[in-house]
Amino acid sequence: MLAFYKFISLVSPLLKLGFLVTGHLYGCWAIIYLVQKVMPKNYSLYIMGI
């Protein structure tokens, strides 16, 4: 993980923002996907607010 931080410190701030936004977007999609697959349908819709 430290190597990733050293790599990202060399790039421009706009590219850092792109990595940050993309990483959070994929993280949120993964959490939503896992909650919908693990929980029953009736409860996951109410908890996720979808």
Number of C-alpha atoms within 10 A of each C-alpha: 5 7 8 8 9 10 9 14 11 9 10 9 11 9 11 14 11 11 13 11 12 12 12 12 11 11 12 12 12 12 12 14 11 11 17 17 11 9 12 10 11 9 12 16 13 9 11 11 7 7
